[in-house]
Amino acid sequence: MIFQTFEEVMWLLIFYLIVLLIMAIFLKLALGLFSKAENTNFGRVFLTAFLITITFALAFYFIGGWIAWLIALIVTWILISVSHNTGFLLAIVITVIAFLLYVLVVFLLSALLHVTINILPF
């Protein structure tokens, strides 16, 4: 992807920040469901979400395909388990719950706003 103007770079950064905030919010909600999780303040969760997005970007840039998914998910679960003092299996559960919460909110928003799901960021 080659950017022609500074404006295109800024729009990409704004979009990335919005996606990062959405990811951090749902990760914080999922972490909040478990009393065992530590470091659940928003700054720490935002840092974890940032590291997860960097992991996914690097994995798909250099590897691609199913191997990239596998590597990125394992690193994500390790990041969550180490950063928030949960076990590896609880990190998997937290990831699944965060994704399901996001899907639920997308479906509810699409029903309330009377729009199709492909319009919302999904």
Secondary structure, 3 states (H helix, E strand, C coil): CCCCCHHHHHHHHHHHHHHHHHHHHHHHHHHHCCCCCCCCCHHHHHHHHHHHHHHHHHHHHHCCHHHHHHHHHHHHHHHHHHHCCCCHHHHHHHHHHHHHHHHHHHHHHHHHHCCCHHHCCC
